């Protein structure tokens, strides 16, 4: 999680750089929208299978001492999916103009044409994410997590360096070319090099009778057929926001900054998957599967992530305006842009704990080899949420889309939690509710103190904003820690123990 947060810092630099160059103009909207078709193709054809189903499969192969069988299955699957995804990318290159006009209905002709060009540049990068995800699964199974945090850093650097060297010559297309270069050097090459060092040897292979291919298809097809709001949220937001100039960019910037702390839950979920996969159904001392241990592990992870996320949400909302302005204002990004975007960021921040929790709940299903249930649930939640996005956008504008996003992820998280409870996998009654109440009390007190600080010392310039954020951070830490200690919380001690252990390891 620490490594993932560090890699997100360069991601914030990437957002800052794009905002500094293009602000919220038509070029910025076109670039942010151009990522959507490549992401959709990857989602529906790969469906997270490389990083989810492969981890579950390879964990079992590894524990059974059948690493060679796992490598053979991986070679067959990677070869098959490279051909399938490659064909889809080729079709998408021709269909991109139609797709852009259909989905981004509010784009004028010039913006749509630019978005089409950028989309065509970005499409091939999905092959790098497929191969990198498969190879990264091997490293996750072998408890090697560093590369999964470093590769996004290199990916973001590619976008930045593309702009630094070529923005003056070819404009915003330089960022698209840099992004593709980052995908090659980061997700693909980094995972390939470390997997090779770990002794993994992949060769192109076709074998339709391979049992690993059949198992992978059985687990992955539900992921490919379903639609999760975790991914579809951005698609829906972009569709409606295309009617408002600059809204796609501001919402995208707000969401990208918001996803930096969300990386805590995502990293915890990714790191927990191989452990949960090996723990699920593990034989206990009585010779029977010990599902209780699995449930306790999931609840412990969710409780700690929720507790920390609640505390962090208080800081993010209280410091939204000075924080966003301090981070992004400059170049083509003006103070009025910061104020508008801070509102979107604050609304997104309300759901931080939900995004973090659902990442672990979803992987609890995946660890059990059940991808069908979360697929069906996610698809139903997504389609039920569509009228909410429509109505809130027409009532509140772009801010309504952020509110709808919070509502949707609330329903998604509760649905997964209830389904796990009803399937007797993760009992809801075993969540650490007392600890969560302590975190809520500490967050409320810290929030009130930070809002009071903002009223006493309003920030008017960059230096004042920096001092305000630094002072607010100290208050947030002090008040939160004090309230938790007074109420008898064990969370600070657990956090320090985990940190000390990670440093020792």
N, C-alpha and C positions, 0 to 999 in steps of 0.2 A: 504493500500500500504506500509506503514511503517513496519507493522508487517510482510508482505510478504517479504520485503527486508531483515528484520532481520533473517527470517527463511532461506533465501538463503545464508546467511553467513555460516551457518553450512553445507549447500550444497557445498560451496567452500572448506570448510575443508575436506569434503568427497572426492572431486576431488583431493585435495592436498595429502590426505592420500593414495589413490589408485595410484597416479602418483609416490609418494615417494617409495611405496612398489614395484611396477612393471614397472614404466616408460612407455615405448612404446613397450614392448616385446610381445611375442606371447600370454602369459597369459592375458595381459591387453587387447589385441585385442579380444580375445575369450570372456572375460567378457563383454566388451562393446557391442559386437555383440549379446550376449546371451539375452539381454533385448528385442531384436527386435520381436521375435515370440510372447512372452507374450503380448507385446504392440499391435501387429497387431490383435491378437484374441480379446483383450479388445476393440480395436477401432471398429472392424467390427461387433461385437456382442452387445456391449453396445453403441458404437457410440457417446459417450459424453452425452448419454441420461440422465444419473443419475444427472449430474450437470447442464444440459441445459434445457431439456424438463420438468424435474421435477420442476425446479424453476418456469418456466412459469405456469405450471398447479397449483402448490401449492400456488402461489401468488394469483391466482384467487379464489381458495378454501378458502384461509385465509381471503381475503377481503370480501367474501360473508358469512363469519361466518360458513363455512362448514368444519371445521378442522377435524371432525370425518370422513367425507367422504374422505377427503384427506388421512388420515391415513389408511383407508380401502383400497383405491386404491394403496397406497404405499406398503402395505403388500402383496397384490396380485401380483404387478409387481415385487417386490423384490424376492418373492418366485419363480415366473415363470423364471425370468432371472438367478437366482442362479442355477436352474436345467439346463438351456440351457448352461450357461457359464461353469458349472461344467462338462457337457458332452463334450464340446469343448476342455477343458483343458485335459481331459482324452485321447481324440483322439490325441491331440498335443503331449502328452508324448510319444506315440508310433511313431508319424510321425516326431519327432524332427530331427533324423539323416538325413532323406531324405531332409527336409527343409534346414538344414544347408548346405548340399552339393549343393543344387540347388541354393540358394540365395548367399552364400558366396563362389562363384566359385573359388576365388583365394586362399582360405585357403588350406594349405597342410593337410595331413591326421591327424596328431597329433593335430593340432590346431582345426580342425573340430570336432574331438572327444571330446576335452575339452569343446568347445563351446556347444556341444550337452548336456554334463553332466550339465553344468551351466544353460542351458535353462530349463532343466527338473526340476532343483531345484527352479527356479524363477517362473515357470508357476502358481502354486497355489496362489501366491500373488495377482493375478488379482481378485479373489473373494473378497479379503479385499477391493480393490479399488472400486469394484461395490457396496458393502454394505456401505462403507464409503461415497461414492458419493451420494447415495440415502439419507442417514441420514444427510449428510452435506447440502443437498438441503433444508431440513426443517429449518436448522439453518440460511441459507442465506435468506430465505423468512422471517424469524423473525428478520432479521437485526443483526444477531450475526455472525460476520466475523472472530473473533480471532482464532477459532479452525481451520479454513481453512488455516491459516498461520502457526499455531503451529504444526499441524500434519505432514507437510513435514519435519519439523525440527526433529521430532522423527523418521521419516522414514530414514532420512540420518544418524542419530545417530546409528540406528540399523546396517547399513553397516559398520560404523567405529568400533563399539564395537565388531562386529563379527570378524573383522580382528585383533583387539587388543588382543582378548582372544584366538583365534583359528588359526591365520595365520601360526604360526610355526608348528602346528600339521597337518593341512590339506591344507595349501596353499591358493590359490585364491578361492577355494570353500567356505572358511570361510566368504568371503564377500557376496557371494550369499545367504548363510543361514542367515547371519545377515540382509540382505535386506528383506527377507521374515519376519523375526521377527519384523523388523521395520514397515513393512506394517500392521502386526497384531496390534502392539501397537499404531501406529500413525493413519493412515486413518481409520482403523476399530474401535478400542477401544475408541479413543478420541472422534470421532463423535458419537459413541453409548452412551457413558457416558453423553455427553452434551445434546444429543437429549432426553435421558431419564430424565435428570434434567429439560428439557423444557416441560416435560409431554407427550412426544411421546411414544406410546405403540404399538409395532409391534408384530404380530403373524403370523406364517405360514398360508397362505390362498390360496386356488384355487377357482377362480371364473371367468370362461371364459366370462361370461356375464357382468362383471363389466364395467361400462362406462368409468371409469378412465383408465382401461387397454386398451380399444379400442382407446381412445384419445392418450394415450402414444404411442401405436403402430403406429398410424397415423403420429405423429410428429417424432418418432424415426427412423422408417424404412428408410426415406431418409438419415438420418445421418449414418445409418449402411451400406447403399448401396453405398454411395458416397465415394470419396477419396479426402481429403483436403491436399494441399501441406504443410500446417502447420505441419501435422504429417508425411506425406509421404516423406518429405525432408530428414529426417534422414535415412529412409529406402533406398532411392535411393543413397544417399551418401555412405552408408555402402556397398551396392552392388558393386559399382565401386572401392571403396577404399580397398576392400578385396584383390585386386591384388597387392597392395603395402604394404610391411611389416611395421607395426607401424602407418599407415595412419589412420586407424579406430580410434585408441586411441587418436592421436593428434587432429583429427577433432572433436572427441567426447569431449575431454577436452576443446577445444576452444569453442565449442557450449555450453557446460554446464556453462562455465564462462560467455559467452555472454548472456545466458538466465537469469542471475542474474538481470541485469537491465531490461531485457524483462519482468521480473515479475511485473514491474510497470504497463505495459499495460495489462498484464493478470489479475493482481489483480483489476485494475480499471474495466476491462471487467466483471469479476466475481461479483464484488460488485455492478456494475451498472445494471446487468440483472434484479434483482427483482424490482428496481426502474423503469427501462424502461418498464418492463412488466406491472406494475401498471399504468404507464403514457400513454402507447399506447392506443389510443381510449378513453381516459378519457373525460367525458362529460364536455364541457365548459359552460360558462355562458349563451350562446345562445341555450343551449339544444342539441348541435350537438357535435360529437367527435372532440376533439382538437388535431389534428395530428401535428399542427404547433409547439406546446409545445414539443412534442416528438422529432421533427427534431432539435429544438433549443438545447435540452438537449444533443443529440448525437453530434452535431457539437461543442458544448462547450467542451465536454469531449475530443473529438478527437483533437481539436485545442490546448488544454493545454498539452495533452500527446505528440503531435507532437513537440510543442515548447520546452518542456523539453528534449525530446529524441534527438532533433537536437543538443542542447547544450552538452548533455552527449556524443554523438557520437564523437564530436571534441576531448574530453578528452580521450576517449577510444582508438581512432586511434593514437593520439599523444604519448600516454604513453603505447602503446601495448607492445613494447619490454621490457622496464624496469619493467612494471607492471606484465607481465606474468613470467618473470624471477624471480622477487621478490616473487611472489606467489607460484610458483611450483618447482623451481630448488631445488634439494636436493635428497639424496638417489639414486634411479635408474633413476631419471629424470635429465638430464644433460643440460648444457648451449646451446649446439647445438639443443637440443629438444625444448628449450624455444624460440630460434630464429625462428625455423621453425613454431612452433605453434603460435607465435606472428603474423606471416604473415596471417595465417588462421583467427585468432581472429580479426585482423584489417579489413579483407575483410568482415567477418560476421557483424562487427560493422556498416558498411555503411548502412545496412538495419534496424537498430534498430528502427527508427521511423515508418517504415512500419509494422514491427511485432507488435508494440504497437497499431497502428491505426487499423489494420485488426481485432484485438481482439474485439474492440468496435463495428466496423462495422458488424461483424458477429453476435454479440449479439443483435444488433438492429433488424436483421431479426428474431432471435429466440424470442425476446420479443414480436414480432408481431405474433408469432405462425407460422412463415414461415420457415421451415427447408428445403423445397424442392429446392428453388431458390439457396441458397448458396451451397447446395450439388451438383447441376448440374454444377454451375459455377466452384466450386472447382475441380470437377472431370475433366472438360474440361481443366482447367489451368494445372492440374497435368500432364495429358497425353500430352498436347502440350509442356510441359517443358522437357519431357524425352530426346528428341534429343539434347537439349541444354546441359544437364548434360553429355551426351555421348560425344558430340563434344568437350566441354571444358575440360573434363577429359583427353581425348586423346591429346589435344593441350597443356594444362597447368599442367597436373597431378592433385594431390589432391587439389592444390590451385584453379584449374578450377572448382572443385565441389563447393567450397565456393562462387565463382563468380556466378555460375549457381543458387545457393540458393538465392542470392540477387536478381537476375533477376526474378526468379519465384515468390518470395514474393511481388515484385513490381507489377507484373501482377495481382497477387491475390488481393492485396489491391485496386488497381485501378478498377478492375472488380467489387468488392463489392461496392465501392463508387459510381460507375456509375449506377449500378443496383438500389441502394437505391435512387439515384437522379431520375432515370427514373420512378420508382414506386411512386414518389412524397412522399417519406417517410422522406428523409434527403437531402435537397437541397445542392448541392455542392457550390453554390454561397454564402451560409451563413457561410462557414468556415472563420475563422479570418485570412485572408491572410496577412493583414498588420502586425499582431503579428508574424506570421511565418517568414516574411521577416526580421523583427527585430531579431528574434532568429538566422536566418542564418547569418546575419551580425555579431552578437555577437559571434557565434560559429567560424566563419572564423577568426575574430580578436584573439580570445583566442587560436585557433589552431596555428596560426602564432607565437604567443608569446611563446607557449609551445615548438614548434619546435626550436625556437631560443634558448630557455633555454637548450634544449638537446644538441645543437651544442656547446654552451658555456661551459657547464659542463657535459661532457660525463660520464656516470656512469660505473665504472669498477668493483666495489665490491658491496656487499650486503648493507653496510651502505650507500654508495654513491647512490645506487638505491633508498633506502628508502628516503633519503633526497631529491633526485630529484623528486620523486612522491609527497612528501609533498609540496615542493616548487611549483610544477606544479599545484597541487590542489588549492593552494592559488592564483596563477596567473589566473587559469581558473575561479574561483569564482569572483575574483576582476575585471578582464577584461569583463567577461560576464555581471556582474551586472552593470558595468559602461556603457557599450555600450547600454544595455537595458534602463538604466535610461536616457541617453542622447537622445535616439531616442523616448522617451516617452512611453515605454512599460508599460503595467499594469500587466504583468506576475509576476514579483517579489512580488508585493503587494498582488496579488491573492494567490500566493504560501504561503506567510507568514500568510495570513488570514486563509487559509485552515489548516495550521499547528497549529496555535493558537486555532482554533475551535476544531480540533481533540484532542488536549491536554486537552481542557476544558471539552469535552465530556467524 
